[in-house]
Amino acid sequence: MLSRYFSAVFVILIIALFLVSSCKKDITIDTNPSIQLGFSSDTLIFDTVFSTIGSVTHSLRVYNPSDQRIKISNIHLANGSNSRYSINVDGDSGTSFDDVEIAGNDSLYIFVRVTINPEETNLPYIVTDSIFFETNGNEQDVDLVAWGQNARFIVWDTERPNLPNYKIVAGEGVDTTWTNDLPIVIYGYAIVDSTGSLTINEGTRVYFHKGSGLWIYKGGSLKVMGTIDEPVYFDSDRLESFYSDLPGQWDRIWLNEGSVNNEINYAVIRNGFIGIQAETLQEFMGNQLTISNTIIENMSGAGILTRYYFIAAANCVIANCGQYAVALTLGGSYDFRQTTIANYWNYNFRQTPSVVLNNYIDDGQGTVYAYPFSANFANTIIYGNLENEYVIDENTSEEYVLTFDHCILKTEDDISNTDRYINCLKNEDPLFVDYATNNYELDSLSPAKDIGSIDIANTVPFDIKDVSRTESPDLGAYEWVPTIERK
């Protein structure tokens, strides 16, 4: 009997040890600092239009990629108790959670709720927050975005390899108009397809999420019809003061070949990567853009980037770009009149000139392809904080015609060739009112005052603020007048 008793006890101990061993294996925490959580989405978009006090709940799934259990040391809302969002983790509601565990190769759900009162007078257009996760010393976050007031959301619905996520807003042969009754908020790329057209009426505000843009595909057409009193705005969807002058928050406005009537008038394009990219993808099909009374600023890449395009620009300000303000490449035909190109980029060290003028490409295997090029800069300022703010990069196997007519130029080049440089000033500081705040109006002592060509000014008789310039024209987009006379 005693032997049976000890046998039974032995079996029980073995089983207990096995269970303990199994439990210990299950509760082993993977502390590898390289572990990265997976998420069902990197951004939760609450795109409901709130017409009354609204409360919407979305779910977020958090994945553990490890075979072992992991411990998320902290999950919290960035804005804490001041957030308009609330989160529910494993059945508990709050704004911060510690030591949340997920079994190996498992996941958990977080439910996120936002409550909006659109009648609140100080409610921002966009209500943002983030959920932060700290795991083994790694920090990750998921953005939360809700529209605090009525808006029209354009959210991508198509994914294809080697293309950005997109939504077609004007199909083939379809004419679409965006009006100023509601702001437009774009997630992904809004595309105008071949033979389609998009007209953007005066006063319309277009906001882009990170990485988003507007793409006018081959044969499509864009008309931006702002006015002096109601310009069209293109900007980031982050409207907090911290982001108001931060470059690189969205991608670009991209025009492909085909349309001969692309037009941008009275627009403000800010805080993206490339303001306007106009290029030929396969073949020349007209490829024309007229741009006037427009400001392009705070672009982390380029203000205007072209590849074999036709552009006529007047009364434009292209300023504060991380690489180029204007890059005209692979040939084309360009006319810039009464334009201010000013680059005092100070976010990091800029190594590229404000303007590059190029008519060829080297395929890297010894073959050079050159294209006809012509460009005219008239009554224009090209200036910045580098010693040389433009580069002439020409291949003479194709026609290359370049003229600076009544300009101020920041350059180390010899400008004595009167066929190319007509009545130009070299390295004369134009004395902008305050380039640090993107104010490129002229100071009363500016050498750009009263030295413009009247013949050129008569082709653009009013400046970007509708001030007449036909008597003693200044260079650039702004005609100097005493402050009390300004609109």
Rosetta blueprint (number, residue, H / E / L):
1 M L
2 L H
3 S H
4 R H
5 Y H
6 F H
7 S H
8 A H
9 V H
10 F H
11 V H
12 I H
13 L H
14 I H
15 I H
16 A H
17 L H
18 F H
19 L H
20 V H
21 S H
22 S H
23 C H
24 K H
25 K H
26 D H
27 I H
28 T L
29 I E
30 D L
31 T L
32 N L
33 P L
34 S L
35 I L
36 Q L
37 L L
38 G E
39 F E
40 S L
41 S L
42 D L
43 T E
44 L E
45 I E
46 F E
47 D L
48 T L
49 V L
50 F L
51 S L
52 T L
53 I L
54 G E
55 S E
56 V E
57 T E
58 H E
59 S E
60 L E
61 R E
62 V E
63 Y E
64 N L
65 P L
66 S L
67 D L
68 Q L
69 R E
70 I E
71 K E
72 I E
73 S E
74 N E
75 I E
76 H E
77 L E
78 A L
79 N L
80 G H
81 S H
82 N H
83 S L
84 R L
85 Y E
86 S E
87 I E
88 N E
89 V E
90 D L
91 G L
92 D E
93 S E
94 G E
95 T L
96 S E
97 F E
98 D E
99 D E
100 V E
101 E E
102 I E
103 A L
104 G L
105 N L
106 D L
107 S E
108 L E
109 Y E
110 I E
111 F E
112 V E
113 R E
114 V E
115 T E
116 I E
117 N L
118 P L
119 E L
120 E L
121 T L
122 N L
123 L L
124 P L
125 Y L
126 I E
127 V E
128 T E
129 D E
130 S E
131 I E
132 F E
133 F E
134 E E
135 T E
136 N L
137 G L
138 N E
139 E E
140 Q E
141 D E
142 V E
143 D E
144 L E
145 V E
146 A E
147 W E
148 G L
149 Q L
150 N L
151 A L
152 R E
153 F E
154 I E
155 V E
156 W L
157 D L
158 T E
159 E L
160 R L
161 P L
162 N L
163 L L
164 P L
165 N L
166 Y E
167 K E
168 I E
169 V E
170 A E
171 G L
172 E L
173 G L
174 V L
175 D E
176 T E
177 T E
178 W E
179 T L
180 N L
181 D L
182 L L
183 P L
184 I E
185 V E
186 I E
187 Y E
188 G L
189 Y E
190 A E
191 I E
192 V E
193 D L
194 S L
195 T L
196 G L
197 S E
198 L E
199 T E
200 I E
201 N L
202 E L
203 G L
204 T L
205 R E
206 V E
207 Y E
208 F E
209 H L
210 K L
211 G L
212 S L
213 G E
214 L E
215 W E
216 I E
217 Y L
218 K L
219 G L
220 G L
221 S E
222 L E
223 K E
224 V E
225 M E
226 G L
227 T L
228 I L
229 D L
230 E L
231 P L
232 V E
233 Y E
234 F E
235 D E
236 S E
237 D L
238 R L
239 L L
240 E L
241 S H
242 F H
243 Y H
244 S L
245 D L
246 L L
247 P L
248 G L
249 Q L
250 W L
251 D L
252 R E
253 I E
254 W E
255 L E
256 N L
257 E L
258 G L
259 S L
260 V L
261 N L
262 N E
263 E E
264 I E
265 N E
266 Y L
267 A E
268 V E
269 I E
270 R E
271 N L
272 G L
273 F L
274 I E
275 G E
276 I E
277 Q E
278 A E
279 E E
280 T L
281 L L
282 Q L
283 E L
284 F L
285 M L
286 G L
287 N L
288 Q E
289 L E
290 T E
291 I E
292 S E
293 N L
294 T L
295 I E
296 I E
297 E E
298 N E
299 M E
300 S L
301 G L
302 A E
303 G E
304 I E
305 L E
306 T E
307 R E
308 Y E
309 Y E
310 F E
311 I E
312 A E
313 A E
314 A E
315 N L
316 C L
317 V E
318 I E
319 A E
320 N E
321 C E
322 G L
323 Q L
324 Y E
325 A E
326 V E
327 A E
328 L E
329 T E
330 L E
331 G E
332 G E
333 S E
334 Y E
335 D E
336 F E
337 R E
338 Q L
339 T L
340 T E
341 I E
342 A E
343 N E
344 Y L
345 W L
346 N L
347 Y L
348 N L
349 F L
350 R L
351 Q L
352 T L
353 P L
354 S L
355 V E
356 V E
357 L E
358 N E
359 N L
360 Y E
361 I E
362 D E
363 D L
364 G L
365 Q L
366 G L
367 T L
368 V E
369 Y E
370 A E
371 Y L
372 P L
373 F E
374 S E
375 A E
376 N E
377 F E
378 A E
379 N E
380 T E
381 I E
382 I E
383 Y E
384 G E
385 N L
386 L L
387 E L
388 N L
389 E L
390 Y E
391 V E
392 I E
393 D E
394 E L
395 N L
396 T L
397 S L
398 E L
399 E L
400 Y E
401 V E
402 L E
403 T E
404 F E
405 D E
406 H E
407 C E
408 I E
409 L E
410 K L
411 T L
412 E L
413 D L
414 D L
415 I L
416 S L
417 N L
418 T L
419 D L
420 R L
421 Y E
422 I E
423 N L
424 C L
425 L E
426 K E
427 N L
428 E L
429 D L
430 P L
431 L L
432 F E
433 V E
434 D E
435 Y H
436 A H
437 T H
438 N L
439 N E
440 Y E
441 E E
442 L E
443 D L
444 S L
445 L L
446 S L
447 P L
448 A L
449 K L
450 D L
451 I L
452 G L
453 S L
454 I H
455 D H
456 I H
457 A H
458 N H
459 T H
460 V L
461 P L
462 F E
463 D L
464 I L
465 K L
466 D L
467 V L
468 S E
469 R L
470 T L
471 E L
472 S L
473 P L
474 D L
475 L L
476 G L
477 A L
478 Y L
479 E L
480 W L
481 V L
482 P L
483 T H
484 I H
485 E H
486 R L
487 K L
